[in-house]
Amino acid sequence: MSIEIDTRLGFAPEHDSPVPYMKRTLDYYQALGHAPYRWAHYAEVPFQPLRKPLAESRVALITTAAPYDPAKGEQGPGAAYNASAKFYQVYSGAGSADHDLRISHIAYDRKHSPATDPNSWFPLPALRRAAAAGRIGGLTTRFHGAPTNRSQRHTIEIDAPELLRRLREDLADAVVLVPNCPICHQTCSLVARHLEAHGIPTVAMGCAKDIVEHCGVPRFLFSDFPLGNSAGLPHDTASQDAALELALRVLEMAPAPRTTVQSPQRWPADPAWKLDYSNIERIAPAEVARLRQEFTRQKEIAKELRVREQI
């Protein structure tokens, strides 16, 4: 069909659909010399309904962002992948305090996401506003960080049970999970499954639809934004509050597992941004060679850190 007819009928461009992150990242990392990767995939999905109204529920937040540590190198907006900034164990922080959490250690969309507003990936302030308005009963005393750089087995057998233990200590009635990179989306999906199987309702807010749905989660709010903006548009409080409100509605109203709701919000830039992310066909051979060398170096850094921390 011609562009003229598409325009007349009001059709969106063919590329203006959710980014195929599984295929893109598979092709990208294979080009860099990485072994083929098998994404987590389940046929059955656990589902735990809310036990009380949200206005009476204590809600917890799980993030994959890392606490900023100036000793670990550049972690600011647009910073290159930095394996030194990774964390390898579950951590917790006070829900009543402000925190500087960054996403420079993971593969968010560095080209299209400004990464200048933590509220677009860490919705703790939005949750506080929801609590102050009576939308939720309150926040747990702590939020929790989920590591995203170990095996699926480690996430399932070590990290998810540890997160469950801490959430039970916090008397959490429900959990909001907010991933950033492709592997973050898988990690949060695995954690959500574990929590639901043990009685805690969850909702994930994310941008990588194929990864989350392939794994299989109870509830998912999909925002068709560049990775790194799972909690709303940057520097736009109204957008962030609207995203959280949609997630809370999904938490309340999902009729069954595998419920996905797509946010009506649109990224303000040309949808051609979707063609760029980890698209090996758009990267020159010399740049691929450079990336391969850098990827190998960062893998060695991460390996040294794991050995040092003995995990």
Solvent accessible surface area in square Angstrom, and as a share of the most:
residue,aa,sasa,rsa
1,M,160,0.72
2,S,50,0.32
3,I,139,0.71
4,E,128,0.57
5,I,72,0.37
6,D,41,0.21
7,T,99,0.58
8,R,197,0.72
9,L,92,0.46
10,G,63,0.61
11,F,115,0.48
12,A,64,0.50
13,P,66,0.41
14,E,167,0.75
15,H,61,0.27
16,D,21,0.11
17,S,55,0.35
18,P,55,0.35
19,V,5,0.03
20,P,65,0.41
21,Y,2,0.01
22,M,39,0.17
23,K,121,0.51
24,R,30,0.11
25,T,7,0.04
26,L,58,0.29
27,D,45,0.23
28,Y,29,0.11
29,Y,67,0.25
30,Q,79,0.35
31,A,30,0.23
32,L,7,0.03
33,G,62,0.60
34,H,66,0.29
35,A,68,0.52
36,P,100,0.63
37,Y,80,0.30
38,R,185,0.67
39,W,22,0.08
40,A,10,0.07
41,H,94,0.42
42,Y,73,0.28
43,A,87,0.67
44,E,141,0.63
45,V,20,0.11
46,P,34,0.21
47,F,56,0.23
48,Q,33,0.15
49,P,75,0.47
50,L,42,0.21
51,R,178,0.65
52,K,81,0.34
53,P,81,0.51
54,L,2,0.01
55,A,61,0.47
56,E,114,0.51
57,S,1,0.01
58,R,89,0.33
59,V,0,0.00
60,A,1,0.00
61,L,2,0.01
62,I,0,0.00
63,T,0,0.00
64,T,0,0.00
65,A,0,0.00
66,A,4,0.03
67,P,59,0.37
68,Y,78,0.30
69,D,49,0.25
70,P,99,0.62
71,A,95,0.73
72,K,79,0.34
73,G,42,0.40
74,E,119,0.53
75,Q,8,0.03
76,G,9,0.09
77,P,79,0.50
78,G,48,0.46
79,A,7,0.06
80,A,74,0.58
81,Y,71,0.27
82,N,19,0.10
83,A,0,0.00
84,S,34,0.22
85,A,5,0.04
86,K,26,0.11
87,F,25,0.10
88,Y,4,0.01
89,Q,105,0.47
90,V,13,0.07
91,Y,38,0.15
92,S,38,0.24
93,G,13,0.12
94,A,48,0.37
95,G,5,0.05
96,S,106,0.68
97,A,41,0.32
98,D,124,0.64
99,H,60,0.27
100,D,65,0.34
101,L,4,0.02
102,R,62,0.23
103,I,4,0.02
104,S,3,0.02
105,H,1,0.01
106,I,9,0.05
107,A,32,0.25
108,Y,6,0.02
109,D,5,0.02
110,R,65,0.24
111,K,147,0.62
112,H,44,0.20
113,S,6,0.04
114,P,59,0.37
115,A,10,0.08
116,T,68,0.39
117,D,10,0.05
118,P,48,0.30
119,N,53,0.27
120,S,1,0.01
121,W,7,0.02
122,F,8,0.03
123,P,3,0.02
124,L,5,0.02
125,P,36,0.23
126,A,4,0.03
127,L,0,0.00
128,R,66,0.24
129,R,93,0.34
130,A,12,0.09
131,A,31,0.24
132,A,94,0.73
133,A,88,0.68
134,G,42,0.40
135,R,62,0.23
136,I,2,0.01
137,G,46,0.45
138,G,18,0.17
139,L,40,0.20
140,T,5,0.03
141,T,107,0.62
142,R,65,0.24
143,F,3,0.01
144,H,0,0.00
145,G,0,0.00
146,A,0,0.00
147,P,1,0.01
148,T,9,0.05
149,N,28,0.14
150,R,61,0.22
151,S,57,0.37
152,Q,50,0.22
153,R,130,0.48
154,H,20,0.09
155,T,5,0.03
156,I,65,0.33
157,E,99,0.44
158,I,91,0.46
159,D,4,0.02
160,A,0,0.00
161,P,47,0.29
162,E,45,0.20
163,L,0,0.00
164,L,10,0.05
165,R,117,0.43
166,R,44,0.16
167,L,0,0.00
168,R,132,0.48
169,E,101,0.45
170,D,16,0.08
171,L,119,0.59
172,A,14,0.11
173,D,37,0.19
174,A,0,0.00
175,V,0,0.00
176,V,0,0.00
177,L,0,0.00
178,V,0,0.00
179,P,1,0.00
180,N,0,0.00
181,C,7,0.04
182,P,6,0.04
183,I,54,0.27
184,C,0,0.00
185,H,0,0.00
186,Q,6,0.03
187,T,5,0.03
188,C,1,0.01
189,S,1,0.00
190,L,8,0.04
191,V,0,0.00
192,A,1,0.01
193,R,30,0.11
194,H,36,0.16
195,L,0,0.00
196,E,6,0.03
197,A,67,0.52
198,H,83,0.37
199,G,12,0.12
200,I,13,0.06
201,P,3,0.02
202,T,1,0.00
203,V,0,0.00
204,A,2,0.01
205,M,1,0.00
206,G,0,0.00
207,C,4,0.02
208,A,0,0.00
209,K,53,0.22
210,D,41,0.21
211,I,3,0.01
212,V,1,0.01
213,E,62,0.28
214,H,59,0.26
215,C,1,0.00
216,G,0,0.00
217,V,5,0.03
218,P,1,0.00
219,R,3,0.01
220,F,0,0.00
221,L,0,0.00
222,F,1,0.01
223,S,2,0.01
224,D,14,0.07
225,F,2,0.01
226,P,0,0.00
227,L,0,0.00
228,G,0,0.00
229,N,1,0.00
230,S,0,0.00
231,A,0,0.00
232,G,0,0.00
233,L,29,0.15
234,P,25,0.16
235,H,130,0.58
236,D,49,0.25
237,T,74,0.43
238,A,77,0.60
239,S,8,0.05
240,Q,6,0.03
241,D,50,0.26
242,A,46,0.35
243,A,1,0.00
244,L,4,0.02
245,E,47,0.21
246,L,36,0.18
247,A,0,0.00
248,L,2,0.01
249,R,121,0.44
250,V,7,0.04
251,L,2,0.01
252,E,71,0.32
253,M,142,0.63
254,A,13,0.10
255,P,116,0.73
256,A,45,0.35
257,P,49,0.31
258,R,106,0.39
259,T,26,0.15
260,T,43,0.25
261,V,55,0.32
262,Q,93,0.41
263,S,3,0.02
264,P,106,0.67
265,Q,35,0.16
266,R,139,0.51
267,W,28,0.10
268,P,112,0.71
269,A,51,0.39
270,D,97,0.50
271,P,27,0.17
272,A,39,0.30
273,W,8,0.03
274,K,6,0.03
275,L,50,0.25
276,D,30,0.15
277,Y,16,0.06
278,S,22,0.14
279,N,19,0.10
280,I,43,0.22
281,E,156,0.70
282,R,137,0.50
283,I,42,0.21
284,A,62,0.48
285,P,117,0.74
286,A,82,0.63
287,E,63,0.28
288,V,18,0.10
289,A,47,0.36
290,R,123,0.45
291,L,33,0.17
292,R,100,0.37
293,Q,138,0.61
294,E,49,0.22
295,F,32,0.13
296,T,74,0.43
297,R,129,0.47
298,Q,8,0.04
299,K,98,0.42
300,E,88,0.40
301,I,39,0.20
302,A,4,0.03
303,K,111,0.47
304,E,99,0.44
305,L,24,0.12
306,R,68,0.25
307,V,101,0.58
308,R,167,0.61
309,E,78,0.35
310,Q,161,0.72
311,I,54,0.28
